[in-house]
Amino acid sequence: MKRWHLKEVAEIYSGATPLTKNKSYYENGSIAWITPKDLSGFKHKYIFSGQRNITEEGYQSCSTKLLPKGAVLFSSRAPIGYVAIAGQELCTNQGFKSFVCNDKFLSNQYLYYYLTKNREKIAALGNGSTFKEVSRKTLADYEIELPSIDEQKRMVKELVMLDEKYEDNCNLIASLELLMEHLYYKFFEDDTKKYDEIHLADAVEIVTGGTPSTKNEMYWKHGVYDWYTPTDVTTCGNLITLSAEKKISVSGLENSGAKLVPANSVIMTSRATIGEAVINLNEVTTNQGILSLVPKDNRVTALQIYFCMKRNKQFIAANANGSVFKEIYKKDLGKLSVKVQEEAGDLFEKQTKKLFGLYESLVKENNIISQLKMKILETKF
């Protein structure tokens, strides 16, 4: 296989940011504009848009470039190593170096998987005192060993197929959540029905969390309990969660404010990003940035409480307090009103049971796909 500098097999583009004080550069913009923040927690291969678009005037005001569909985006700072493929024409801010591959020598799919596997190696090339950044020159001079274009396509064929299955599952997962949410509104937000309205604290036990000392490695070594932080929740991407990034040990649990939260509860962020929620399928623990909602009896289910939290997210955030950072406290969250009615609850549970089961199986299948992809990347790149 021949070794190439990336600049020999791809055009490399930097991005830019229109002046943020000028509203005309952003309001009603139609040009997709991507920042590294848009890829935080992003679990897909293709990206089509970010949180903000820019206008033609904004585009002309700065040095960002309109990238073609199929361009490979690589975040070069804050942090280094997010990778995605442009699903349509778009541009980026200065936090990216993007590659338009010469398809005679380099497949964009091959480069995507190569960068995904080698992101830490490339991140180590970053420089900077305030924050690390990989320069355009560093990436341009980076050497990559390339097989023939046909061999590249053969090598990534299985990975491409897995990603296609992953995306198909994601579409089904999103549709199932919308359907279950529709059923929630049908049974619990119907103005023609009479409900009993009770405080959330009467429907669920609200459990606080805690953090074992990070100085004692025995609290973390050989961890057995998933330990959730707000980041685990906000980056989950689904209404159910299978695992957290970190685990704590039995001694870590016993020597901290963390508490065991039973399976099929709702864990909700109470600070930073307030009101994001997921349903935990296994027994877990959390840090102090999360409030866990454990149904007390069969008047409510975790799924109902999840959609209730989603429905009242703005209300929850509005009732947060704090001078350093906003936080919703247990006593304030407990005052939230929850609608209950035996018939509505029974029908909701009955009609969502199979949907939730299918949802769970698809999420678990995607988890297996992600693990399999990592093993294939280890062997091929």
Summary of the structure (lengths in Angstrom):
residues: 381
radius of gyration: 23.6
end to end distance: 13.4
largest distance: 72.9
contacts: 1233
relative contact order: 0.12
helix: 40%
strand: 24%
